């Protein structure tokens, strides 16, 4: 019989990547969390957490984390079906933990799911990561679903295409005149500063390879904030790949100009969630797929 106090400690460590933060969530000491995880490892006979910065689940740990999160969602679903459970056995507002990229949150994701979450009294816990890496979060059991570029289903999950986000290489008119008067070429791209969201961001590199058929290393600004990234393009700090949906008004006003008209970078997005049927999660996924069609190509 599984001890859910131990499983909750493991899930919290993986969710937060830290024994200290897990202890804060569980309102116990870090030592108590460590003891619970160690006891669980002894009982199952396997290392469940790779200690580090951050702590991550092993394959065995990820299996147990996914099981724990599924139980939480099943309990939340039970609340809706049996609202008069004595003593408040489960929370009235279930929490759905989803990995999603920052550009989606800033452009379409919230609009797509907000009505459903409000109607069903569901709380969102969004884990922000690059769209090429969000699938790792569902693989390690720290989330219940992910918006990702990975089409191939993670083991134990199902994958459904949501649509396509289009990115344009843009900059201010003054920046274009200053750095690309001779055209967007390998030499001009090598000298002009550009923005990267974080080290996982490959969009700028993809654009430069498409234009030059070579790897180019320009001066880089690191701006891990969607609004700040966009503002840096508008003010002429550098150039970057921005979601077309986000910059329509900036293009119309002339604040931003496309660097290579007709050469966008299209990113296909998929929804991955557990294959096991769970009412809350299935309903969320169905609404997400339906509403995504209104916002994505």
HUWOUR-V395572 format. One record per residue. SS is DSSP state (a for helix, b for strand, c for the rest). PSI is psi in degrees with one decimal (999 if undefined). Layout:
BEGIN
ss = <SS/SS>
psi = <PSI/PSI>
END
This chain:
BEGIN
ss = <c/c/c/a/a/a/a/a/a/a/a/a/a/a/a/a/c/c/a/a/a/a/a/a/a/a/c/c/c/a/a/a/a/a/a/a/a/a/a/a/a/a/a/a/c/c/c/c/b/b/c/c/c/c/c/b/b/c/a/a/a/a/a/a/a/a/a/a/a/a/a/a/a/a/a/a/a/a/a/a/a/c/c/c/c/c/c/c/c/c/c/c/c/c/b/b/b/b/b/b/c/a/a/a/a/a/a/c/a/a/a/a/a/a/a/a/a/a/a/a/c/c/b/b/b/b/b/b/c/c/c/c/c/a/a/a/a/a/a/c/c/c/c/c/b/b/b/b/c/c/c/c/c/c/c/c/b/b/b/b/b/b/b/b/b/b/b/b/b/b/b/c/a/a/a/a/a/a/a/c/c/c/c/c/c/a/a/a/a/a/a/c/c/b/b/b/c/c/c/c/c/c/a/a/a/a/a/a/a/a/a/a/c/c/c/c/c/c/c/b/b/b/c/c/c/a/a/a/a/a/a/a/a/a/c/c/c/c/b/b/b/b/b/a/a/a/a/a/a/a/a/a/a/c/c/c/b/b/c/c/c/c/c/c/b/b/b/b/b/b/b/b/b/b/c/c/c/c/a/a/a/a/a/a/a/a/a/a/a/a/a/a/a/a/a/c/c>
psi = <128.4/140.9/111.5/-17.8/-37.8/-41.7/-38.8/-37.2/-44.6/-48.0/-37.9/-39.4/-44.2/-38.8/-41.3/-12.4/16.8/138.2/-35.4/-47.0/-33.6/-39.8/-39.6/-41.5/-41.1/-6.1/42.5/-179.9/155.0/-34.6/-40.2/-40.7/-45.3/-41.7/-39.6/-43.6/-42.7/-41.3/-41.3/-41.2/-39.0/-38.4/-37.3/-11.3/34.4/146.2/131.5/-21.5/131.2/110.4/132.8/-162.9/90.3/169.8/137.1/154.7/143.9/178.0/-43.1/-41.0/-39.3/-38.3/-42.9/-35.9/-44.0/-40.0/-44.5/-43.8/-35.1/-41.5/-40.2/-43.8/-37.2/-38.3/-39.9/-39.4/-36.9/-33.4/-44.0/-31.2/-29.0/75.4/-16.0/26.4/131.6/143.0/10.9/57.9/-37.7/161.5/143.9/-28.4/98.3/154.2/129.5/120.8/118.6/135.0/130.2/150.0/152.9/-36.1/-39.1/-41.5/-37.7/-9.7/-47.9/-27.2/-47.6/-44.7/-35.2/-38.0/-13.9/-47.0/-41.1/-46.7/-39.0/-43.3/-40.9/3.7/53.8/133.9/141.8/136.7/97.1/129.7/113.3/125.9/165.1/142.8/-22.6/-5.9/-5.4/-28.0/-28.0/-30.8/-35.3/-27.1/-37.8/2.6/8.9/-10.3/164.2/-14.2/162.4/138.9/119.3/162.6/-5.2/114.9/-35.7/125.6/137.0/147.7/128.7/5.0/168.7/151.2/132.4/133.9/133.5/-38.5/-164.4/130.6/132.3/130.6/140.8/140.0/118.6/160.7/176.7/155.9/-40.7/-39.4/-41.5/-44.9/-36.6/-42.0/-21.2/32.2/-29.0/13.3/165.9/97.3/177.2/-42.9/-44.4/-36.4/-33.7/-30.1/-24.9/130.2/141.1/169.1/140.2/141.4/-46.9/176.8/-18.6/-15.0/117.0/2.4/-43.8/-40.9/-39.6/-41.6/-45.6/-37.6/-36.8/-39.3/-40.8/-13.2/30.4/161.6/124.0/137.6/86.8/169.6/138.0/134.9/135.6/113.9/87.8/52.3/124.8/-51.0/-38.7/-38.4/-48.4/-43.1/-35.2/-36.2/-44.4/-39.1/-2.7/17.5/-33.5/-171.5/159.3/168.6/118.3/146.0/131.4/-39.5/-30.2/-24.7/13.7/-48.1/-33.3/-35.1/-41.3/-35.9/-12.9/2.9/-34.1/150.6/145.8/138.2/-30.4/78.8/137.0/4.6/64.9/168.2/117.5/134.7/116.0/133.3/144.8/151.8/121.0/132.5/169.8/142.5/-29.8/129.7/118.1/123.4/-53.5/-47.5/-40.7/-44.0/-42.0/-46.0/-40.1/-43.5/-41.2/-45.1/-41.4/-47.8/-30.9/-32.8/-21.9/-20.7/-26.7/157.0/999>
END
